[in-house]
Amino acid sequence: MPIYEYRCSSCGVQKDVMQKISDTPLTVCPACGKPTFSKQLSAAGFQLKGSGWYATDFKGSGSKPEAKSESATSTVSSATSTAGGNG
């Protein structure tokens, strides 16, 4: 279950609440009882660490296609300049 961060705009109380995604958001502040308790936007709390699938399968894979495209471009340029010199 995700953890949501709530804050009361009246008294400033902040609280982390574990809820289902389908649960209705809380609106009443547990400290002051006013209906000014609202969900806050916060960053996701996870990191990809270790030598798992991300590090072995996807990390650094973006550099290989660039090297291939540069060599393919230079080959096309050489062929074009040779063809242009004959005609």
Phi, psi and omega in degrees: 000139179287155176253124180253145178260127179244154177214139177269127180281346178275305185255350176084008180292134176245141182210139174265130184233130176271119183222158170286157178296327182281348179293148177287144179297147177286145180232337183263126180291131180288341181272310185254345177082002179276153181277047183241025181270121183223155180288140179253155173276132178216160181286151177292142184256059175217156178222147175268115182232163173088193184250044181279198185300326182296313183290324184272328186259327188241338184291123177081005181284345181287339183279334183293314180297329179296318180296320179294320183290328178292316180292324178292323179293317180293326177293318178295320179296319179296317180294323181291317181292325178291318180293325180290328181286335181279337190261000000 
